Amino acid sequence: MDNSKKLVEELKARGLISSTNGDLYEAFSKQATFYVGTDSTGDSLHVGHLLAFTTAKLLQSYGHKPIVLVGSFTAKIGDPSFRDTSRPMISDEQVAHNTKCIKEQVSRLIDFDSDIPNKAIMVDNEEWMSNMSFGDFMNNVAKLTTVNYMMAKESVKKRLDRDGEGLSLCEFLYMCCQGYDFLHLYKEYNCNGQIGGQDQYGNCTIGQEFIRKSLGKTDTFVITWPLVTRADGTKFGKSSNGKNVWLDANKTSPFEFYQFWLNQSDNDAEAFIKKFTLIPLEEIDTMVARHKENPSKRYLQMELSKYMTCLVHGEEEYKKAVEASNILFGNGTLEQLKTIEETTLLSAMGGVSKVEVSKESFDNGILVLDVASMHDKVSSKSEARKLIKANGFSVNKEKVTDEKSTIGADKLINGKYLLLTKGKKDYCLVVVG
């Protein structure tokens, strides 16, 4: 099998092809230069963005050259594709900050530094769009398409069919800006391909149309991948508490990031390890077989969470996340629990109930029955007493065996937390302040 066919077959096997336009086999028969874009509308990427860079890395591994376009200019317009409402406008200062943050994140995801002929390059469409006059835009961009052509795009039709505020002219012209990006990169870097999510298909193909009309070239290609959803149809990219899972460690801690991947279902773990990693498919098949021998050990999830956490946060943070998981959800001791960073503890307990008590309450110690009653799953002191007698209640991972004992301030983690456990998995965090 030649290299171009092998690449296309691998893209299909990994579930990374939804729609294509152009001759992929011809394009990949020699070194292709392609681009993947992301607008700097926020100061961090989230896990949903990772698929773009995973796919770009896969193409790079076959010898093709990636261009990463960080869209400062288009961030100020806002892509309307498959959105119900307009994006809020953001200031130039915020866009500049966002762009800096995203460029730093992307630089860890794709190879920009190796001494290889197809190392990636990063560009910003602010460079060529910001100085374009309105007249230039009309003559060099707007004349390359028709309203009829743009209205036929699915993303535009769906937006116009929705009840709401309609579609602003600014947003309507967004696809022209993205189309011109493709044209510019074709002329400057001989970039003949674009990859993106399925919702970007219309924006990608209009770039091909611009190149055809402006330069008479038809050697371009587009690849889009399907919208990522879980096996049960729910939206991908949210943590257990419903928040976006970000790449920025200050928004989503490495521990929470690790737990996100670790907590995927068996079916999702198998799909995601193919989509989001570059582990060879033959190795993944072996992993899947091993996992199915004993699914309770969650081997696939462990391999997936290791790969993704190391990719985004590095091996050291991965090791910390594993250690914290073992302490919090395994057989950790009080001494080990006291070594966990506060941010990690709060991330781990993000989805559990919390109760606040005053520090003065601990001056003379609190009866363990009163502490147990703070747990949202313990309805009364009599239930607390039964739990303790049945060896079913723990404070900071230590079983409580004496119902008449007290808990003092010396037991507080980081001087302000108590971790209460009913049974093996019902947690409650006492916050002392």
C-alpha angles and dihedrals in degrees: 000000000000120000096254093052091045091054094049091048091050092050089053094046091052092050093245100130124080103145134001136186124193133025106304095182091055093044093051095043086088133019108302125198113214137169138220120194138203126179118228095234091135137027094246140037118231131217092271089066092056093080091067092056095040089055091045090051090050091054089045090053088059091055101266123132122242126209115196112206115199105196110219092155097046091045087070091056102042125223108256094196110140093340124133095212140022119275113251114258116253129202126253089245092054092047090052091051092047092049092052092051095047094047089054091051095046091049088067094051104052132037108258098150111047119107094247128125093238100047113145125258128204125220137175122216089217084080095067104019104049096067096043111114122222089252091052090050092051094047100038102033117013094051091059094073143031133234089239091056092050094044089056091062112109094227091056095044093050092050093049092047092057122090109245142075096330125229122305120225088241091058092041089059093049092093089054089057091050090046090053090050088061092047092049093048091048091054097041102036105016086246106172102170142060129191129192148129121303090257087064096055095103092047090050097049094049086063089056088052091051091052092048094049097040101039105015090237122144101173095101128115138196129201124186128180128216123267106271113241134160121256090260091055097253122137118274122230105048125113123227090272092054097254127130114263104233131194091225107095090214091060099038115017119229087246093055090043090053092047091051092062094037092056097056118121120254093257093047093046090055092049095043096047087058095046103038104036137057093221105138113261092237090058091047090054088054091048092051091051091049091048093052091055089067113003093177089072089062093217094165093050091049092052092045094049091047094052096045096044092048090048096052104027106017135249096284093058089046091055090049091051092051092048092049091049091051091050097045100038101022133048098308122157131224091255091053091045090056090059094061116106115247093239090053092049092050091046091051091049095042094115100041129089119267132202126196123217133171121260089230088068088070097051093097096020129261123252110255090232089060090048092049090051089060089070109100091223093054108080101189147357090261090058089046090053091051091048093052092048089050091051089244104126130075136183114204091347092306120116114240111223103164116067091194095057124108134224116226134193089263088074094059117115110232086354094287115055140074120188111212121194127191109197111329106313112020104101132183126179121216111207114202118202 
